[in-house]
Amino acid sequence: MADVNGKSNESGANLPGDDGLAAASARVLENLAELEPQLIAGGIFDSERNPVATTSDSPTWAREAAALLEALEAGSGEEEFDSAHVASTEGEVFAVTESGLSLVAVTGRFVLASLTSYDMRMALRDVVRSNPRNPASEAGNGGSDDA
Amino acid sequence: MLKPHRVVIDKVSSYTDEAAAFMRRRRHHRREFVRIRFQSGAESDLPSGAPEADRIAAAARRLIELG
């Protein structure tokens, strides 16, 4: 797994700024993949829908995931988007936002939706906690305690 | 004791019940949906056929295809 900036996360250290955010995101995605055996691909995006880290090797994956986030926000109308679950015949897609970050995950069919969403939210909170200097931790959607 | 023809009818009706249940499960499994939760705590299932739902479903399908 590598972050989209091409930086290694082997050290696992909390680096300040974007490096730390990318490293923490890559680490969190690895943990999420261990928690969710049915996870096919996942990616973490900042508040402007720029990819921070993804697990997919496909270069277009991040772009499509950003398009999905944009469509979800547009589909939310006047409400503020928090999370989504989209099911198709071939698989399922989950999106969760937390503290200015978004996590998009593609899974197999018939995963436990609430558990997956909860794990994704915890993963995002882990990223924010790992990066106190991350501006996203100051922005926010409130970081409510409900999952 | 049931008459022989009642046993046959019961068996046939049991098989048709099984088949109907299988079809119901199959239909349910193939159902697509778009469910959004808002920060207010409200949740909405976008109706299939709505432009927003179609756009989201299309983006999700592309993402699933890429894997």
Backbone of each chain as ProteinMPNN parsed JSONL, in Angstrom:
{"seq_chain_A": "MADVNGKSNESGANLPGDDGLAAASARVLENLAELEPQLIAGGIFDSERNPVATTSDSPTWAREAAALLEALEAGSGEEEFDSAHVASTEGEVFAVTESGLSLVAVTGRFVLASLTSYDMRMALRDVVRSNPRNPASEAGNGGSDDA", "coords_chain_A": {"N_chain_A": [[0.836, -1.195, 0.0], [0.501, 2.206, -0.792], [0.663, 5.734, -0.32], [-1.047, 8.308, -2.17], [0.725, 10.214, -2.846], [2.999, 8.981, -3.353], [4.68, 8.366, -1.304], [6.418, 6.444, 1.064], [5.088, 4.491, 3.755], [6.483, 3.18, 5.627], [7.855, 3.792, 7.964], [5.915, 4.611, 9.728], [5.732, 6.778, 11.316], [4.495, 9.762, 12.871], [4.349, 12.299, 10.923], [4.568, 15.819, 10.464], [1.918, 17.802, 9.025], [1.001, 17.32, 5.579], [2.447, 15.004, 4.907], [2.352, 13.458, 7.202], [-0.377, 13.09, 7.391], [-0.918, 11.609, 5.065], [0.602, 9.33, 5.581], [-0.603, 8.393, 7.919], [-3.154, 7.912, 6.942], [-2.703, 5.891, 5.056], [-1.826, 3.876, 6.765], [-4.103, 3.502, 8.314], [-5.903, 2.598, 6.402], [-4.797, 0.147, 5.821], [-5.227, -1.149, 8.264], [-7.996, -1.148, 8.242], [-8.522, -2.837, 6.112], [-7.743, -5.218, 7.255], [-9.66, -5.488, 9.205], [-11.962, -5.689, 7.705], [-12.693, -8.186, 5.826], [-13.965, -8.34, 3.406], [-13.383, -6.079, 2.057], [-12.661, -4.429, -0.896], [-11.496, -2.222, -2.168], [-10.253, 0.943, -1.066], [-10.266, 4.413, -0.095], [-8.965, 7.512, 1.123], [-9.981, 10.844, 1.391], [-9.421, 14.388, 1.191], [-10.94, 17.489, 2.362], [-11.407, 18.813, 0.032], [-11.843, 16.868, -1.734], [-9.537, 15.729, -2.706], [-7.357, 13.006, -3.257], [-5.9, 11.351, -0.498], [-4.858, 8.934, 0.401], [-4.949, 5.73, -1.135], [-6.055, 2.33, -1.697], [-6.247, 1.126, -4.064], [-4.813, 0.027, -7.151], [-5.468, 1.13, -9.479], [-5.261, 3.98, -11.516], [-7.399, 5.59, -12.077], [-9.195, 5.183, -10.115], [-9.252, 6.849, -7.812], [-10.168, 9.209, -8.937], [-12.733, 8.501, -9.792], [-13.85, 7.87, -7.346], [-13.828, 10.354, -6.13], [-15.634, 11.609, -7.789], [-17.906, 10.211, -7.103], [-18.232, 11.065, -4.44], [-18.784, 13.72, -4.903], [-21.188, 13.477, -6.303], [-22.758, 12.405, -4.28], [-22.843, 14.493, -2.459], [-24.183, 16.362, -3.993], [-26.547, 14.999, -4.287], [-27.539, 15.136, -1.76], [-28.88, 17.445, -1.438], [-30.247, 20.116, 0.332], [-29.498, 19.296, 2.784], [-26.732, 18.338, 4.954], [-24.298, 16.192, 3.882], [-23.495, 13.056, 5.342], [-22.989, 10.219, 5.469], [-23.029, 7.322, 3.306], [-24.563, 4.538, 1.649], [-24.347, 2.483, -0.976], [-25.75, 0.098, -2.978], [-25.165, -2.344, -5.434], [-25.673, -4.83, -7.999], [-23.272, -6.093, -8.209], [-21.604, -5.385, -6.137], [-20.875, -3.38, -3.181], [-20.821, 0.033, -2.121], [-19.441, 2.204, 0.214], [-19.514, 5.35, 1.845], [-18.099, 7.655, 4.028], [-18.018, 10.596, 5.973], [-15.955, 12.589, 8.035], [-14.846, 14.992, 10.205], [-13.866, 16.651, 8.136], [-12.58, 14.902, 6.482], [-12.967, 12.235, 4.088], [-13.965, 8.881, 3.609], [-13.977, 6.403, 1.251], [-15.198, 3.26, 0.395], [-15.088, 0.174, -1.304], [-16.845, -2.803, -1.311], [-17.524, -6.363, -1.136], [-20.664, -8.024, -1.913], [-23.425, -7.881, 0.357], [-22.264, -7.25, 2.887], [-21.984, -6.497, 6.408], [-23.65, -3.693, 6.938], [-23.882, -1.634, 8.919], [-21.793, -2.2, 10.624], [-19.581, -1.972, 8.941], [-19.733, 0.767, 8.253], [-19.331, 1.851, 10.774], [-16.707, 0.978, 11.377], [-15.362, 2.342, 9.393], [-15.794, 4.99, 10.131], [-14.479, 5.07, 12.584], [-11.932, 4.626, 11.64], [-11.417, 6.992, 10.236], [-11.475, 8.801, 12.357], [-9.261, 7.93, 13.689], [-7.264, 8.679, 11.909], [-7.479, 11.476, 12.097], [-6.874, 11.845, 14.793], [-4.243, 11.033, 14.768], [-3.007, 13.081, 13.554], [-2.617, 15.882, 14.739], [-1.955, 18.32, 13.729], [-3.203, 18.465, 11.409], [-5.152, 20.338, 9.224], [-7.694, 19.533, 8.702], [-8.693, 18.508, 11.008], [-9.529, 20.664, 12.37], [-11.463, 21.689, 10.826], [-14.737, 21.064, 10.023], [-17.164, 18.551, 10.601], [-18.274, 18.44, 12.956], [-17.888, 16.01, 14.264], [-19.513, 14.084, 15.591], [-20.557, 11.812, 18.17], [-22.034, 9.61, 17.541], [-22.166, 6.691, 15.521]], "CA_chain_A": [[0.0, 0.0, 0.0], [1.233, 3.474, -0.827], [-0.222, 6.867, -0.414], [-1.106, 8.784, -3.545], [1.857, 11.101, -3.103], [4.156, 8.143, -3.633], [5.585, 8.291, -0.163], [6.318, 5.195, 1.805], [4.628, 4.649, 5.138], [7.144, 2.112, 6.364], [8.268, 4.208, 9.296], [4.74, 4.71, 10.577], [5.881, 7.929, 12.198], [3.58, 10.867, 12.663], [5.038, 13.452, 10.389], [3.66, 16.951, 10.442], [1.32, 18.241, 7.772], [0.46, 16.386, 4.598], [3.148, 13.724, 4.967], [1.793, 12.711, 8.327], [-1.757, 12.74, 7.051], [-0.874, 10.526, 4.074], [1.113, 8.123, 6.24], [-1.641, 7.908, 8.836], [-4.264, 7.409, 6.129], [-2.292, 4.601, 4.494], [-1.809, 2.906, 7.863], [-5.496, 3.246, 8.705], [-6.524, 1.775, 5.354], [-4.302, -1.229, 6.035], [-5.966, -1.7, 9.409], [-9.392, -1.364, 7.828], [-8.54, -4.035, 5.268], [-7.668, -6.383, 8.148], [-10.946, -5.601, 9.904], [-13.041, -5.96, 6.749], [-12.16, -9.123, 4.822], [-14.63, -8.165, 2.106], [-12.99, -4.802, 1.461], [-11.988, -4.59, -2.191], [-10.639, -1.048, -2.338], [-10.663, 2.057, -0.211], [-9.46, 5.621, -0.259], [-9.277, 8.628, 2.014], [-9.955, 12.094, 0.631], [-9.521, 15.567, 2.045], [-12.209, 18.224, 2.253], [-11.612, 19.225, -1.365], [-11.949, 15.607, -2.468], [-8.248, 15.281, -3.237], [-7.006, 11.749, -2.591], [-4.783, 11.358, 0.458], [-4.289, 7.584, 0.266], [-5.895, 4.739, -1.663], [-5.508, 0.969, -1.77], [-6.39, 0.621, -5.427], [-3.707, 0.269, -8.073], [-5.979, 1.814, -10.665], [-5.086, 5.441, -11.416], [-8.682, 6.295, -12.202], [-10.055, 4.875, -8.965], [-9.393, 8.045, -6.959], [-10.996, 10.186, -9.656], [-14.114, 8.026, -9.75], [-14.327, 7.984, -5.96], [-14.103, 11.779, -5.911], [-16.887, 11.89, -8.518], [-18.99, 9.663, -6.282], [-18.44, 11.97, -3.3], [-19.428, 14.922, -5.432], [-22.583, 13.115, -6.605], [-23.454, 12.227, -3.003], [-23.12, 15.828, -1.89], [-25.235, 16.964, -4.816], [-27.782, 14.269, -4.016], [-28.017, 15.428, -0.406], [-29.714, 18.645, -1.491], [-29.936, 21.164, 1.313], [-28.937, 18.647, 3.978], [-25.294, 18.101, 4.879], [-24.008, 14.762, 3.698], [-22.696, 12.443, 6.396], [-22.499, 8.91, 5.021], [-23.9, 6.723, 2.289], [-24.424, 3.114, 1.354], [-24.899, 2.249, -2.312], [-25.643, -1.327, -3.319], [-25.478, -2.74, -6.805], [-25.692, -6.288, -8.086], [-21.902, -6.626, -8.202], [-20.875, -5.023, -4.931], [-21.442, -2.266, -2.424], [-19.905, 1.151, -1.897], [-19.736, 2.984, 1.411], [-18.782, 6.617, 1.967], [-18.303, 8.26, 5.351], [-17.234, 11.814, 6.184], [-15.691, 12.862, 9.449], [-13.836, 16.019, 10.46], [-13.285, 17.177, 6.9], [-12.031, 13.815, 5.655], [-13.967, 11.28, 3.599], [-13.449, 7.547, 3.297], [-14.814, 5.659, 0.311], [-14.781, 1.859, 0.384], [-15.829, -0.77, -2.142], [-16.834, -4.123, -0.676], [-18.349, -7.383, -1.782], [-22.096, -7.895, -1.67], [-24.004, -8.366, 1.607], [-21.484, -7.056, 4.115], [-22.795, -5.899, 7.479], [-23.527, -2.278, 6.598], [-23.651, -0.764, 10.068], [-20.449, -2.492, 11.132], [-18.625, -1.39, 7.993], [-19.762, 2.22, 8.423], [-18.721, 2.152, 12.08], [-15.261, 0.789, 11.247], [-14.844, 3.425, 8.546], [-15.785, 6.232, 10.917], [-13.397, 4.945, 13.554], [-10.683, 4.767, 10.888], [-11.218, 8.418, 9.972], [-11.132, 9.451, 13.629], [-7.882, 7.532, 13.958], [-6.41, 9.555, 11.082], [-7.516, 12.826, 12.668], [-6.135, 11.797, 16.062], [-2.816, 10.867, 14.487], [-2.483, 14.299, 12.929], [-3.178, 17.053, 15.398], [-1.697, 19.529, 12.944], [-3.995, 18.401, 10.188], [-6.2, 21.353, 9.228], [-9.015, 18.903, 8.63], [-9.19, 18.252, 12.353], [-10.161, 21.881, 12.853], [-12.657, 21.938, 10.025], [-15.375, 19.925, 10.483], [-18.576, 18.258, 10.613], [-18.748, 18.276, 14.311], [-17.351, 14.813, 14.879], [-20.476, 13.588, 16.561], [-20.133, 10.53, 18.734], [-22.79, 8.491, 17.001], [-21.424, 6.147, 14.395]], "C_chain_A": [[0.869, 1.243, 0.0], [0.231, 4.6, -0.849], [-0.115, 7.445, -1.814], [0.017, 9.748, -3.874], [3.137, 10.306, -3.355], [5.115, 8.005, -2.484], [5.358, 6.987, 0.579], [5.789, 5.465, 3.205], [5.294, 3.616, 6.03], [7.478, 2.52, 7.793], [7.09, 4.251, 10.255], [4.785, 5.908, 11.504], [4.836, 8.982, 11.876], [4.359, 12.081, 12.199], [4.072, 14.617, 10.353], [3.079, 17.176, 9.055], [0.864, 17.109, 6.889], [1.122, 15.022, 4.659], [2.566, 12.845, 6.059], [0.39, 12.24, 8.036], [-1.783, 11.553, 6.087], [-0.413, 9.226, 4.727], [0.059, 7.53, 7.163], [-2.799, 7.302, 8.048], [-3.93, 6.033, 5.561], [-2.302, 3.519, 5.567], [-3.236, 2.499, 8.253], [-6.215, 2.379, 7.667], [-6.058, 0.32, 5.463], [-5.047, -1.901, 7.177], [-7.399, -2.034, 9.021], [-9.504, -2.624, 6.975], [-8.455, -5.308, 6.116], [-9.003, -6.618, 8.854], [-12.055, -6.081, 8.977], [-12.525, -6.887, 5.651], [-12.768, -8.92, 3.435], [-14.282, -6.839, 1.444], [-12.212, -5.06, 0.172], [-11.03, -3.43, -2.429], [-11.157, 0.058, -1.436], [-9.759, 3.253, -0.447], [-9.924, 6.706, 0.688], [-9.042, 9.922, 1.245], [-10.053, 13.267, 1.589], [-10.794, 16.341, 1.739], [-12.474, 18.733, 0.843], [-11.642, 18.029, -2.31], [-10.661, 15.233, -3.199], [-7.857, 14.004, -2.512], [-5.8, 11.912, -1.668], [-4.072, 10.011, 0.413], [-5.363, 6.662, -0.289], [-5.236, 3.361, -1.664], [-5.537, 0.439, -3.197], [-5.164, 0.953, -6.272], [-4.163, 1.069, -9.287], [-5.855, 3.33, -10.521], [-6.401, 6.204, -11.487], [-9.594, 6.086, -10.994], [-10.319, 6.119, -8.119], [-10.3, 9.075, -7.622], [-12.479, 9.791, -9.609], [-14.701, 8.14, -8.337], [-14.657, 9.443, -5.632], [-15.403, 12.182, -6.612], [-18.084, 11.367, -7.733], [-19.286, 10.581, -5.098], [-19.171, 13.234, -3.74], [-20.915, 14.644, -5.705], [-23.388, 12.951, -5.317], [-23.788, 13.57, -2.37], [-24.223, 16.517, -2.672], [-26.58, 16.307, -4.516], [-28.355, 14.535, -2.637], [-28.885, 16.677, -0.364], [-29.289, 19.669, -0.462], [-29.358, 20.593, 2.605], [-27.426, 18.506, 3.811], [-25.034, 16.608, 4.881], [-23.143, 14.229, 4.836], [-22.125, 11.1, 5.947], [-23.487, 8.325, 4.024], [-23.568, 5.255, 2.106], [-25.117, 2.878, 0.018], [-24.676, 0.784, -2.653], [-25.959, -1.527, -4.789], [-25.417, -4.263, -6.849], [-24.297, -6.891, -7.926], [-21.143, -6.345, -6.913], [-21.538, -3.857, -4.229], [-20.373, -1.206, -2.207], [-20.38, 1.911, -0.666], [-18.922, 4.269, 1.365], [-19.125, 7.217, 3.32], [-17.457, 9.521, 5.428], [-17.096, 12.055, 7.679], [-14.579, 13.897, 9.532], [-13.124, 16.47, 9.194], [-12.633, 16.126, 6.015], [-13.173, 12.899, 5.209], [-13.278, 9.958, 3.31], [-14.454, 6.857, 2.381], [-14.304, 4.222, 0.277], [-15.696, 1.045, -0.524], [-15.716, -2.142, -1.484], [-17.606, -5.113, -1.534], [-19.806, -7.168, -1.394], [-22.436, -8.463, -0.294], [-23.047, -8.33, 2.796], [-22.421, -6.48, 5.17], [-22.618, -4.378, 7.4], [-23.181, -1.409, 7.803], [-22.245, -0.96, 10.626], [-19.387, -1.865, 10.233], [-18.568, 0.126, 8.153], [-19.074, 2.626, 9.727], [-17.197, 2.044, 11.99], [-14.649, 1.921, 10.42], [-14.774, 4.741, 9.333], [-14.665, 6.209, 11.947], [-12.034, 5.124, 12.868], [-10.391, 6.247, 10.622], [-10.835, 9.162, 11.255], [-9.695, 9.132, 14.021], [-6.919, 8.422, 13.166], [-6.335, 10.945, 11.702], [-6.714, 12.877, 13.966], [-4.639, 11.733, 15.827], [-2.183, 12.144, 13.976], [-3.093, 15.53, 13.564], [-2.954, 18.337, 14.613], [-2.48, 19.543, 11.641], [-5.108, 19.441, 10.225], [-7.598, 20.757, 9.21], [-9.589, 18.671, 10.02], [-9.848, 19.493, 12.943], [-11.425, 22.174, 12.075], [-13.721, 21.018, 10.531], [-16.824, 19.807, 10.385], [-19.003, 17.877, 12.009], [-18.175, 17.077, 15.02], [-18.274, 14.25, 15.944], [-20.096, 12.186, 16.994], [-20.904, 9.348, 18.162], [-22.121, 7.99, 15.732], [-22.27, 5.981, 13.168]], "O_chain_A": [[1.865, 1.312, 0.721], [-0.894, 4.451, -1.325], [0.805, 7.11, -2.56], [0.243, 10.069, -5.04], [4.212, 10.875, -3.545], [6.252, 7.571, -2.671], [4.231, 6.506, 0.696], [6.016, 6.535, 3.77], [4.745, 3.222, 7.059], [7.398, 1.71, 8.717], [7.234, 3.967, 11.444], [3.944, 6.029, 12.395], [4.357, 9.077, 10.746], [4.955, 12.798, 13.003], [2.866, 14.412, 10.221], [3.669, 16.791, 8.046], [0.4, 16.074, 7.366], [0.46, 13.998, 4.488], [2.321, 11.655, 5.864], [0.011, 11.124, 8.392], [-2.561, 10.615, 6.261], [-0.964, 8.157, 4.464], [-0.147, 6.316, 7.187], [-3.36, 6.285, 8.454], [-4.76, 5.125, 5.579], [-2.728, 2.39, 5.321], [-3.529, 1.326, 8.487], [-7.035, 1.531, 8.019], [-6.828, -0.612, 5.229], [-5.448, -3.06, 7.081], [-7.942, -3.064, 9.419], [-10.464, -3.384, 7.101], [-9.014, -6.343, 5.754], [-9.425, -7.753, 9.074], [-12.97, -6.787, 9.4], [-11.977, -6.418, 4.654], [-12.167, -9.28, 2.423], [-14.822, -6.509, 0.389], [-11.236, -5.81, 0.156], [-9.888, -3.633, -2.842], [-12.337, 0.104, -1.091], [-8.637, 3.121, -0.935], [-11.107, 6.811, 1.014], [-8.042, 10.076, 0.544], [-10.672, 13.176, 2.649], [-11.626, 15.896, 0.948], [-13.611, 19.048, 0.49], [-11.486, 18.168, -3.523], [-10.694, 14.508, -4.193], [-8.003, 13.914, -1.293], [-4.806, 12.541, -2.032], [-2.843, 9.947, 0.389], [-6.541, 6.793, 0.044], [-4.01, 3.246, -1.636], [-4.919, -0.582, -3.498], [-4.56, 2.015, -6.127], [-3.346, 1.616, -10.028], [-6.292, 3.898, -9.52], [-6.497, 7.335, -11.01], [-10.634, 6.733, -10.869], [-11.46, 6.407, -7.755], [-11.099, 9.733, -6.956], [-13.355, 10.634, -9.414], [-15.876, 8.459, -8.157], [-15.638, 9.729, -4.945], [-16.173, 12.991, -6.095], [-19.142, 11.996, -7.7], [-20.447, 10.845, -4.787], [-20.05, 13.743, -3.045], [-21.781, 15.458, -5.385], [-24.562, 13.315, -5.266], [-24.872, 13.761, -1.818], [-25.09, 17.175, -2.097], [-27.617, 16.97, -4.494], [-29.51, 14.208, -2.364], [-29.552, 16.939, 0.637], [-28.12, 20.047, -0.389], [-28.796, 21.326, 3.419], [-26.901, 18.547, 2.698], [-25.487, 15.871, 5.758], [-22.175, 14.872, 5.244], [-20.918, 10.873, 6.036], [-24.628, 8.775, 3.915], [-22.455, 4.802, 2.372], [-26.33, 3.054, -0.101], [-23.548, 0.293, -2.619], [-26.906, -0.946, -5.319], [-25.138, -4.905, -5.837], [-24.156, -8.056, -7.555], [-20.141, -7.002, -6.63], [-22.612, -3.401, -4.621], [-19.183, -1.507, -2.122], [-21.564, 2.219, -0.524], [-17.781, 4.277, 0.902], [-20.292, 7.281, 3.709], [-16.304, 9.521, 4.997], [-17.996, 11.763, 8.468], [-13.493, 13.694, 8.988], [-11.906, 16.648, 9.193], [-12.182, 16.436, 4.912], [-14.207, 12.806, 5.871], [-12.147, 9.925, 2.825], [-15.636, 6.747, 2.707], [-13.101, 3.995, 0.144], [-16.916, 1.208, -0.511], [-14.619, -2.585, -1.142], [-18.248, -4.749, -2.519], [-20.136, -6.249, -0.645], [-21.805, -9.417, 0.162], [-23.018, -9.254, 3.609], [-23.522, -6.03, 4.854], [-21.565, -3.848, 7.752], [-22.3, -0.554, 7.727], [-21.593, -0.005, 11.047], [-18.41, -1.295, 10.719], [-17.484, 0.708, 8.185], [-18.336, 3.61, 9.777], [-16.481, 2.922, 12.473], [-13.552, 2.395, 10.717], [-13.813, 5.501, 9.209], [-13.983, 7.213, 12.155], [-11.109, 5.698, 13.441], [-9.254, 6.697, 10.765], [-9.976, 10.044, 11.236], [-9.002, 9.961, 14.611], [-5.892, 8.86, 13.686], [-5.254, 11.522, 11.819], [-5.969, 13.826, 14.21], [-3.856, 12.304, 16.587], [-0.959, 12.276, 13.967], [-3.986, 16.152, 12.99], [-3.668, 19.323, 14.801], [-2.428, 20.504, 10.874], [-5.923, 19.439, 11.147], [-8.562, 21.388, 9.644], [-10.806, 18.638, 10.202], [-10.625, 19.4, 13.893], [-12.345, 22.819, 12.578], [-13.48, 20.249, 11.462], [-17.587, 20.742, 10.139], [-19.945, 17.113, 12.22], [-17.989, 17.101, 16.237], [-17.85, 13.975, 17.066], [-19.403, 11.465, 16.277], [-20.466, 8.205, 18.289], [-21.573, 8.776, 14.96], [-21.777, 5.531, 12.134]]}, "seq_chain_B": "MLKPHRVVIDKVSSYTDEAAAFMRRRRHHRREFVRIRFQSGAESDLPSGAPEADRIAAAARRLIELG", "coords_chain_B": {"N_chain_B": [[-55.014, -40.189, 10.149], [-53.615, -38.997, 7.119], [-55.205, -38.875, 3.916], [-53.916, -40.525, 0.979], [-53.842, -38.832, -1.325], [-53.847, -36.322, -0.154], [-51.35, -36.15, 0.976], [-49.733, -35.994, -1.268], [-50.616, -33.567, -2.356], [-49.87, -31.814, -0.299], [-47.09, -32.058, -0.424], [-46.532, -31.057, -2.978], [-47.44, -28.441, -2.656], [-45.69, -27.568, -0.728], [-43.288, -27.625, -2.14], [-43.808, -25.611, -4.039], [-44.025, -23.418, -2.365], [-41.397, -23.248, -1.449], [-40.099, -22.629, -3.848], [-41.261, -20.149, -4.421], [-40.292, -18.669, -2.268], [-37.581, -18.761, -2.809], [-37.497, -17.248, -5.171], [-38.314, -14.777, -4.172], [-36.207, -14.178, -2.428], [-34.134, -14.03, -4.25], [-34.928, -11.856, -5.791], [-34.762, -9.85, -3.887], [-32.036, -9.9, -3.306], [-30.979, -8.918, -5.637], [-31.689, -6.339, -5.658], [-31.069, -2.909, -6.085], [-29.871, -0.056, -4.335], [-29.746, 3.337, -3.057], [-28.628, 4.817, -0.288], [-28.636, 7.485, 1.854], [-27.188, 9.165, 4.585], [-27.688, 11.928, 6.655], [-26.082, 14.768, 8.284], [-27.784, 15.706, 10.163], [-28.864, 13.504, 11.206], [-30.93, 12.353, 9.961], [-32.138, 10.01, 7.499], [-32.119, 8.865, 4.15], [-33.584, 7.054, 1.547], [-32.838, 7.196, -1.677], [-35.087, 7.467, -4.339], [-35.142, 5.0, -6.87], [-34.423, 5.78, -10.212], [-34.65, 8.464, -9.94], [-32.851, 11.422, -10.863], [-30.605, 12.109, -9.254], [-30.14, 9.781, -7.804], [-29.574, 8.006, -9.862], [-27.226, 9.085, -10.864], [-25.486, 8.782, -8.697], [-25.564, 5.993, -8.384], [-24.475, 5.199, -10.818], [-21.888, 6.215, -10.61], [-21.006, 4.698, -8.456], [-21.124, 2.123, -9.538], [-19.131, 2.289, -11.502], [-16.929, 2.548, -9.88], [-16.949, 0.091, -8.551], [-16.492, -1.609, -10.682], [-13.881, -0.918, -11.318], [-12.538, -1.839, -9.113]], "CA_chain_B": [[-54.032, -40.377, 9.066], [-54.0, -38.281, 5.905], [-55.419, -39.69, 2.727], [-52.716, -40.447, 0.11], [-53.82, -37.683, -2.237], [-53.532, -35.135, 0.645], [-49.89, -36.135, 1.135], [-49.155, -35.496, -2.526], [-50.93, -32.131, -2.471], [-49.021, -31.103, 0.667], [-45.714, -32.046, -0.924], [-46.459, -30.127, -4.112], [-47.576, -27.066, -2.175], [-44.448, -27.248, -0.032], [-42.278, -27.304, -3.157], [-44.098, -24.301, -4.648], [-43.66, -22.41, -1.354], [-39.937, -23.134, -1.495], [-39.738, -21.937, -5.088], [-41.651, -18.746, -4.28], [-39.352, -18.042, -1.332], [-36.317, -18.603, -3.539], [-37.635, -16.113, -6.095], [-38.355, -13.551, -3.362], [-34.842, -13.908, -1.955], [-33.335, -13.656, -5.42], [-35.307, -10.49, -6.145], [-34.237, -8.971, -2.845], [-30.582, -9.836, -3.444], [-30.592, -8.16, -6.827], [-32.197, -4.981, -5.533], [-30.06, -1.865, -5.934], [-30.402, 1.094, -3.599], [-28.836, 4.42, -2.656], [-29.092, 5.263, 1.034], [-27.782, 8.578, 2.336], [-27.456, 9.643, 5.939], [-27.283, 13.325, 6.773], [-25.521, 15.109, 9.595], [-28.889, 15.926, 11.095], [-29.278, 12.193, 11.709], [-31.968, 11.809, 9.078], [-31.659, 9.062, 6.504], [-33.015, 8.887, 3.001], [-33.374, 6.127, 0.429], [-33.201, 7.925, -2.887], [-35.891, 6.602, -5.211], [-34.45, 4.635, -8.109], [-35.012, 6.5, -11.332], [-34.403, 9.891, -9.732], [-31.559, 11.755, -11.484], [-29.504, 12.069, -8.269], [-29.875, 8.368, -7.493], [-28.94, 7.389, -11.028], [-25.844, 9.587, -10.955], [-24.718, 8.146, -7.624], [-25.462, 4.557, -8.68], [-23.543, 5.041, -11.941], [-20.528, 6.439, -10.082], [-20.671, 3.534, -7.621], [-20.874, 0.968, -10.426], [-17.804, 2.476, -12.114], [-15.946, 2.284, -8.823], [-16.945, -1.357, -8.312], [-15.85, -2.24, -11.844], [-12.432, -0.687, -11.244], [-12.054, -2.729, -8.062]], "C_chain_B": [[-54.525, -39.7, 7.792], [-54.241, -39.249, 4.763], [-54.231, -39.506, 1.789], [-52.697, -39.217, -0.78], [-53.506, -36.393, -1.478], [-52.014, -35.009, 0.818], [-49.237, -35.556, -0.114], [-49.39, -33.989, -2.665], [-50.048, -31.309, -1.522], [-47.59, -30.989, 0.167], [-45.565, -31.034, -2.047], [-46.535, -28.694, -3.61], [-46.33, -26.635, -1.405], [-43.346, -26.881, -1.031], [-42.54, -25.933, -3.78], [-43.778, -23.174, -3.662], [-42.159, -22.157, -1.367], [-39.49, -22.324, -2.707], [-40.073, -20.45, -5.0], [-40.684, -18.01, -3.358], [-38.009, -17.806, -2.002], [-36.376, -17.391, -4.463], [-37.651, -14.787, -5.337], [-36.959, -13.179, -2.897], [-33.976, -13.404, -3.106], [-33.625, -12.206, -5.825], [-34.705, -9.501, -5.154], [-32.724, -8.797, -3.016], [-30.157, -8.968, -4.616], [-31.018, -6.697, -6.737], [-31.034, -4.004, -5.35], [-30.682, -0.732, -5.126], [-29.304, 2.105, -3.307], [-29.387, 4.982, -1.358], [-28.11, 6.31, 1.558], [-28.197, 8.943, 3.751], [-26.898, 11.054, 6.043], [-26.758, 13.612, 8.17], [-26.596, 15.416, 10.622], [-29.347, 14.618, 11.737], [-30.351, 11.556, 10.847], [-31.336, 10.898, 8.033], [-32.647, 9.038, 5.347], [-32.614, 7.82, 1.997], [-33.796, 6.866, -0.831], [-33.988, 6.99, -3.807], [-35.154, 6.275, -6.491], [-35.184, 5.27, -9.282], [-34.87, 8.002, -11.178], [-33.022, 10.232, -10.291], [-30.391, 11.662, -10.508], [-29.115, 10.623, -7.981], [-29.154, 7.689, -8.645], [-27.481, 7.805, -11.145], [-24.953, 8.897, -9.913], [-24.505, 6.656, -7.935], [-24.468, 4.315, -9.814], [-22.101, 5.221, -11.47], [-20.087, 5.24, -9.25], [-20.354, 2.319, -8.487], [-19.496, 1.068, -11.086], [-16.705, 2.118, -11.112], [-15.821, 0.778, -8.564], [-16.245, -2.075, -9.469], [-14.337, -2.093, -11.792], [-11.784, -1.577, -10.184], [-10.939, -2.176, -7.23]], "O_chain_B": [[-55.696, -39.81, 7.429], [-53.589, -40.287, 4.647], [-53.6, -38.449, 1.794], [-51.64, -38.615, -0.973], [-52.961, -35.458, -2.064], [-51.466, -33.906, 0.807], [-48.317, -34.743, -0.034], [-48.489, -33.238, -3.04], [-49.544, -30.248, -1.891], [-46.954, -29.945, 0.315], [-44.613, -30.255, -2.079], [-45.791, -27.829, -4.071], [-45.96, -25.461, -1.432], [-42.572, -25.951, -0.802], [-41.601, -25.175, -4.024], [-43.319, -22.105, -4.065], [-41.705, -21.014, -1.306], [-38.624, -21.455, -2.61], [-39.297, -19.599, -5.434], [-40.303, -16.871, -3.628], [-37.373, -16.773, -1.789], [-35.431, -16.605, -4.532], [-37.08, -13.796, -5.792], [-36.565, -12.015, -2.959], [-33.189, -12.471, -2.947], [-32.72, -11.438, -6.153], [-34.2, -8.447, -5.541], [-32.2, -7.691, -2.889], [-29.092, -8.352, -4.585], [-30.737, -5.908, -7.64], [-30.128, -4.248, -4.553], [-31.882, -0.479, -5.223], [-28.115, 1.787, -3.307], [-30.477, 5.553, -1.329], [-26.914, 6.051, 1.687], [-29.382, 9.02, 4.074], [-25.792, 11.34, 5.585], [-26.949, 12.833, 9.104], [-26.335, 15.386, 11.825], [-30.122, 14.625, 12.693], [-30.649, 10.369, 10.983], [-30.149, 11.008, 7.728], [-33.856, 9.172, 5.541], [-31.442, 7.7, 1.64], [-34.981, 7.132, -1.029], [-33.586, 5.847, -4.021], [-34.598, 7.166, -7.134], [-36.414, 5.287, -9.327], [-34.956, 8.741, -12.159], [-32.109, 9.412, -10.202], [-29.312, 11.195, -10.873], [-27.934, 10.279, -7.921], [-28.237, 6.895, -8.436], [-26.613, 6.997, -11.478], [-23.83, 8.486, -10.205], [-23.405, 6.13, -7.769], [-23.708, 3.347, -9.782], [-21.206, 4.478, -11.875], [-18.934, 4.814, -9.327], [-19.419, 1.573, -8.197], [-18.784, 0.073, -11.215], [-15.705, 1.484, -11.447], [-14.718, 0.262, -8.38], [-15.499, -3.031, -9.257], [-13.598, -3.004, -12.164], [-10.642, -2.013, -10.331], [-10.458, -2.847, -6.316]]}, "name": "protein", "num_of_chains": 2, "seq": "MADVNGKSNESGANLPGDDGLAAASARVLENLAELEPQLIAGGIFDSERNPVATTSDSPTWAREAAALLEALEAGSGEEEFDSAHVASTEGEVFAVTESGLSLVAVTGRFVLASLTSYDMRMALRDVVRSNPRNPASEAGNGGSDDAMLKPHRVVIDKVSSYTDEAAAFMRRRRHHRREFVRIRFQSGAESDLPSGAPEADRIAAAARRLIELG"}
